């Protein structure tokens, strides 16, 4: 008995608790990373269930049976996604092919515009300057089509990396089926989850999960809706201005706006340059500036405050780093989940630091 008491006393030492915590978290991350191919479809399904649960709850309050509401929401979601893909992909593909065909002309215009400036700034031979420009600009020919092919390859590769064509087909079945059961049993899962937690830490963990839910519930759903709204606004505005591949750049800019300042990098600079090269005037580029400025004003003052509310309080550099790390580890899915997962880590990180400082 004395030996057991001594062991229990040593287990209460702060450094032992820290060691157990670090080892447990490390083992958990190793297991998750090792089983990522198996866990990914269930993580996707759980994410969908979390996002769609309020909608199902609203239908349930209208006296619709929960199972029926789940099926209705899933069928509607799958139908909308299928319709968007069938409508948008052909339009984007056509615009990319048109841009690829027009790109040599844009590069020729850019070459003619840059050559006099380079002649003024250097004493190099004009023929040598033209050769260097030709070599640099030729690398951009076919770039839009290669980008589209690369994006398709990344998405297909991310899905295919789950274990091949057969596993991919199974996942296309597993995800909606698992989503249905997750949504249907979401309330029971919430109620049963605390019973799996240690009694001494149960309240602390549940408080943290409640904080995470308050933080993410509005933000994640709202940010996705904001991204869709921004896509529509950019597509309409850029099409009115006459920007080449307006649908493609509208989609990319709206999606990239989830990451701070990334929308400007992905959308503003390329559209401004391409518009200038197509029309070779200042009116159309000013139209591009007006579109981006107008959409930013609408987003900052009306859309985000009404839909998203408070931000996650993450520094832009942290967000960019999280997106890069998430993409490196989990591919396209990691990019989508990087920001909310970082916010979750932030909630626990405050207590980890406080615990560390008290040692």
C-alpha positions in Angstrom: 0.0 0.0 0.0 2.9 2.3 0.8 4.3 1.7 -2.7 1.0 2.5 -4.3 0.7 5.7 -2.3 4.2 6.8 -3.3 3.4 6.1 -6.9 0.2 8.2 -6.7 2.2 11.0 -5.0 4.8 11.0 -7.8 2.0 11.0 -10.4 0.7 14.2 -8.9 4.0 16.0 -9.5 3.7 18.8 -12.1 6.5 17.6 -14.3 4.9 14.1 -14.4 1.6 15.6 -15.5 3.3 17.7 -18.2 5.2 14.6 -19.4 2.0 12.5 -19.6 0.2 15.3 -21.4 3.0 15.7 -24.0 3.3 12.0 -24.6 -0.4 11.5 -24.9 -0.8 14.4 -27.4 2.2 13.1 -29.4 0.8 9.6 -29.5 -2.6 10.9 -30.5 -1.1 13.0 -33.4 1.0 10.0 -34.6 -2.1 7.7 -34.6 -4.2 10.3 -36.4 -1.5 11.0 -39.0 -1.0 7.2 -39.5 -4.7 6.6 -40.0 -5.4 9.8 -41.9 -6.5 7.9 -45.1 -9.1 6.0 -43.1 -10.2 8.9 -40.9 -10.5 11.5 -43.6 -13.9 10.5 -45.0 -15.3 10.3 -41.4 -13.8 13.7 -40.6 -15.4 15.1 -43.7 -18.7 13.6 -42.7 -18.5 14.9 -39.2 -17.7 18.4 -40.5 -20.7 18.3 -42.8 -22.9 17.1 -39.9 -21.6 19.9 -37.7 -22.4 22.5 -40.4 -25.8 21.1 -41.3 -27.1 20.3 -37.9 -28.7 23.7 -37.3 -30.6 23.4 -40.6 -31.9 19.9 -39.6 -32.8 21.3 -36.2 -34.8 24.0 -37.8 -36.7 21.6 -40.0 -37.3 19.4 -36.9 -38.8 22.3 -35.1 -41.3 22.5 -38.0 -42.5 19.0 -36.9 -40.6 17.2 -39.6 -39.1 13.8 -38.4 -35.3 14.1 -37.9 -34.4 11.3 -40.3 -36.6 12.8 -43.0 -35.0 16.2 -42.4 -31.5 14.7 -42.7 -32.3 13.0 -46.0 -33.9 16.2 -47.3 -30.9 18.4 -46.4 -28.4 15.9 -47.8 -30.3 15.5 -51.1 -30.6 19.2 -51.4 -26.9 19.8 -50.7 -25.7 17.1 -53.1 -28.1 18.4 -55.8 -26.8 22.0 -55.4 -23.2 20.9 -55.5 -23.8 18.8 -58.6 -25.6 21.6 -60.3 -22.8 24.1 -59.5 -20.2 21.7 -60.8 -22.1 21.0 -64.0 -22.7 24.7 -64.6 -19.5 26.3 -63.5 -16.8 23.8 -64.7 -17.7 24.0 -68.4 -17.7 27.8 -68.2 -14.4 27.9 -66.4 -12.8 25.4 -68.7 -14.0 27.4 -71.8 -12.6 30.7 -70.3 -9.3 29.1 -69.5 -8.9 27.7 -73.0 -9.8 31.2 -74.4 -7.2 32.8 -72.1 -4.6 30.3 -73.1 -5.2 31.1 -76.8 -5.1 34.8 -76.1 -2.1 34.7 -73.8 0.6 34.9 -76.6 -1.0 38.2 -77.8 -0.9 39.5 -74.2 2.7 38.6 -73.8 3.6 40.3 -77.1 1.9 43.4 -75.8 3.8 43.2 -72.5 7.1 42.6 -74.4 6.6 45.7 -76.5 5.7 47.8 -73.4 8.7 46.5 -71.3 11.4 46.8 -74.0 11.7 50.6 -74.1 11.8 50.8 -70.3 14.6 48.2 -70.1 16.5 50.0 -72.8 16.4 53.2 -70.7 17.6 51.4 -67.6 20.4 49.4 -69.1 23.1 49.6 -71.7 22.5 46.0 -73.0 22.1 45.2 -76.6 18.5 45.5 -77.8 18.6 42.0 -79.3 19.9 40.5 -76.1 17.1 42.3 -74.2 14.4 40.9 -76.5 15.9 37.4 -76.2 15.8 37.5 -72.4 12.2 38.8 -72.4 11.2 36.2 -74.9 12.7 33.5 -72.7 11.0 34.8 -69.6 7.6 35.4 -71.1 7.4 32.1 -73.0 7.2 30.3 -69.6 3.8 31.9 -69.1 2.3 30.6 -72.3 -0.1 27.8 -71.5 0.1 28.8 -67.8 -3.7 29.1 -67.3 -4.4 25.6 -68.7 -1.6 24.2 -66.7 -3.0 25.8 -63.5 -6.4 24.3 -64.1 -4.9 20.9 -64.8 -2.8 21.2 -61.7 -5.8 22.1 -59.5 -7.7 19.2 -61.0 -4.7 16.9 -60.4 -4.4 18.1 -56.8 -8.0 17.5 -56.0 -8.2 14.2 -57.8 -4.8 13.2 -56.2 -6.1 14.2 -52.8 -9.1 12.0 -53.2 -7.1 9.2 -54.9 -4.6 9.2 -52.1 -7.2 7.8 -49.8 -6.4 4.4 -51.3 -7.0 4.2 -55.0 -10.1 4.2 -57.3 -11.9 1.5 -55.3 -11.4 3.3 -52.0 -12.4 6.6 -53.7 -15.6 5.1 -54.9 -16.3 3.7 -51.4 -15.6 7.1 -49.8 -18.1 8.7 -52.1 -20.6 6.3 -50.5 -19.2 6.4 -47.0 -19.2 10.2 -46.7 -22.9 10.8 -47.3 -23.9 7.7 -45.3 -21.7 8.6 -42.4 -23.0 12.2 -42.6 -26.6 11.0 -42.4 -25.9 9.0 -39.2 -23.8 11.7 -37.7 -26.6 14.3 -38.2 -29.3 12.0 -37.1 -27.5 11.1 -33.9 -25.8 14.4 -33.2 -27.8 15.2 -30.1 -27.2 11.8 -28.6 -23.5 12.1 -29.4 -23.3 15.4 -27.6 -25.0 13.9 -24.6 -22.9 10.8 -24.5 -19.5 12.4 -25.1 -18.9 13.6 -21.5 -19.2 10.1 -20.2 -16.0 9.2 -22.0 -14.0 11.9 -20.2 -12.1 11.6 -16.9 -14.3 12.9 -14.1 -11.6 15.3 -12.8 -11.2 17.0 -16.2 -14.7 16.6 -17.5 -16.0 20.0 -16.7 -12.9 21.7 -18.0 -13.0 19.9 -21.3 -16.7 20.5 -21.7 -16.2 24.2 -21.0 -13.5 24.3 -23.7 -15.7 22.5 -26.2 -18.5 25.0 -25.5 -16.1 27.8 -26.1 -14.9 26.2 -29.3 -18.5 25.7 -30.4 -19.4 29.3 -29.8 -16.3 30.4 -31.6 -16.7 28.2 -34.7 -20.4 27.6 -35.1 -21.1 31.1 -36.5 -17.7 31.7 -38.1 -17.3 28.5 -40.2 -20.9 28.5 -41.6 -20.8 32.3 -42.0 -17.4 32.3 -43.7 -18.5 29.7 -46.2 -21.6 31.8 -47.0 -19.5 34.9 -47.3 -17.1 33.2 -49.7 -20.0 32.1 -51.9 -21.5 35.7 -51.8 -18.1 37.2 -52.7 -17.7 34.7 -55.6 -21.0 35.9 -57.0 -20.1 39.6 -56.6 -16.7 39.2 -58.1 -18.0 37.2 -61.1 -20.7 39.8 -61.8 -18.4 42.8 -61.4 -15.5 41.4 -63.4 -17.8 40.2 -66.1 -19.3 43.7 -66.4 -15.9 45.2 -66.6 -14.9 42.7 -69.3 -12.0 40.9 -67.4 -10.6 37.9 -69.2 -11.7 34.6 -67.5 -14.0 36.6 -65.1 -15.7 33.5 -63.8 -12.5 31.7 -63.1 -10.9 34.7 -61.2 -14.2 35.5 -59.5 -14.3 31.9 -58.0 -10.6 32.0 -57.1 -10.8 35.4 -55.5 -14.0 34.6 -53.5 -12.5 31.3 -52.2 -9.1 32.8 -51.4 -10.8 35.6 -49.4 -11.1 33.1 -46.5 -7.4 33.8 -45.9 -6.7 37.4 -45.1 -5.2 39.4 -48.0 -5.0 36.2 -50.2 -7.9 37.4 -52.3 -5.9 40.4 -53.4 -2.9 38.3 -54.3 -4.9 35.6 -56.2 -7.4 37.8 -57.9 -6.6 41.5 -58.0 -3.1 41.5 -59.4 -3.7 39.0 -62.2 -7.0 40.5 -63.3 -5.6 44.0 -63.3 -2.7 42.9 -65.5 -4.7 40.8 -67.9 -7.3 43.5 -68.3 -4.6 46.1 -69.1 -3.0 43.8 -71.6 -6.3 43.0 -73.3 -7.5 46.6 -73.7 -4.3 48.6 -73.3 -6.0 51.5 -71.7 -6.7 52.9 -68.2 -10.5 52.8 -68.1 -10.8 49.0 -67.8 -8.1 48.6 -65.1 -9.8 51.4 -63.2 -13.0 49.4 -63.5 -11.2 46.4 -62.0 -10.0 48.6 -59.1 -13.5 49.8 -58.6 -14.9 46.3 -58.5 -12.4 45.1 -55.9 -12.8 48.3 -53.8 -16.6 48.0 -54.0 -16.7 44.4 -53.1 -14.3 44.9 -50.2 -16.5 47.8 -48.9 -19.6 45.6 -49.1 -17.9 42.7 -47.5 -16.4 44.7 -44.6 -19.4 46.8 -43.8 -22.4 44.7 -44.6 -21.7 41.0 -45.4 -19.2 39.9 -42.8 -20.6 41.8 -39.8 -24.1 40.5 -40.5 -23.2 36.9 -41.3 -19.9 36.1 -39.6 -19.9 38.5 -36.7 -16.6 38.3 -34.6 -13.5 37.0 -36.3 -11.4 34.2 -34.8 -8.8 36.6 -33.5 -6.0 34.9 -35.5 -3.1 36.9 -36.8 -2.9 36.9 -40.7 0.6 35.3 -40.6 -0.7 32.5 -38.4 -3.6 31.9 -40.8 -1.3 31.7 -43.8 1.1 29.4 -42.0 -1.8 27.2 -40.9 -3.1 26.9 -44.5 0.3 25.9 -45.8 0.9 23.4 -43.0 -2.6 21.9 -43.4 -2.2 21.6 -47.2 1.2 19.9 -46.7 -0.1 17.3 -44.3 -3.7 16.7 -45.4 -3.8 18.1 -48.9 -6.9 20.0 -50.1 -8.9 19.0 -47.1 -6.2 20.4 -44.8 -6.4 23.7 -46.6 -10.2 23.9 -45.9 -9.9 22.9 -42.3 -6.7 24.7 -41.4 -8.2 28.0 -40.1 -10.9 26.4 -37.8 -8.5 23.8 -36.5 -6.0 26.6 -35.6 -8.8 28.4 -33.7 -9.4 25.2 -31.8 -5.7 24.9 -30.9 -5.7 28.5 -29.8 -8.5 27.8 -27.3 -6.5 25.1 -25.6 -3.1 26.8 -26.1 -4.1 29.6 -23.6 -4.6 27.0 -20.8 -1.5 25.1 -21.8 0.6 28.3 -21.4 -1.1 29.2 -18.1 -0.4 25.7 -16.8 3.2 25.9 -17.9 3.7 29.3 -16.2 2.4 27.9 -12.9 4.9 25.0 -12.8 
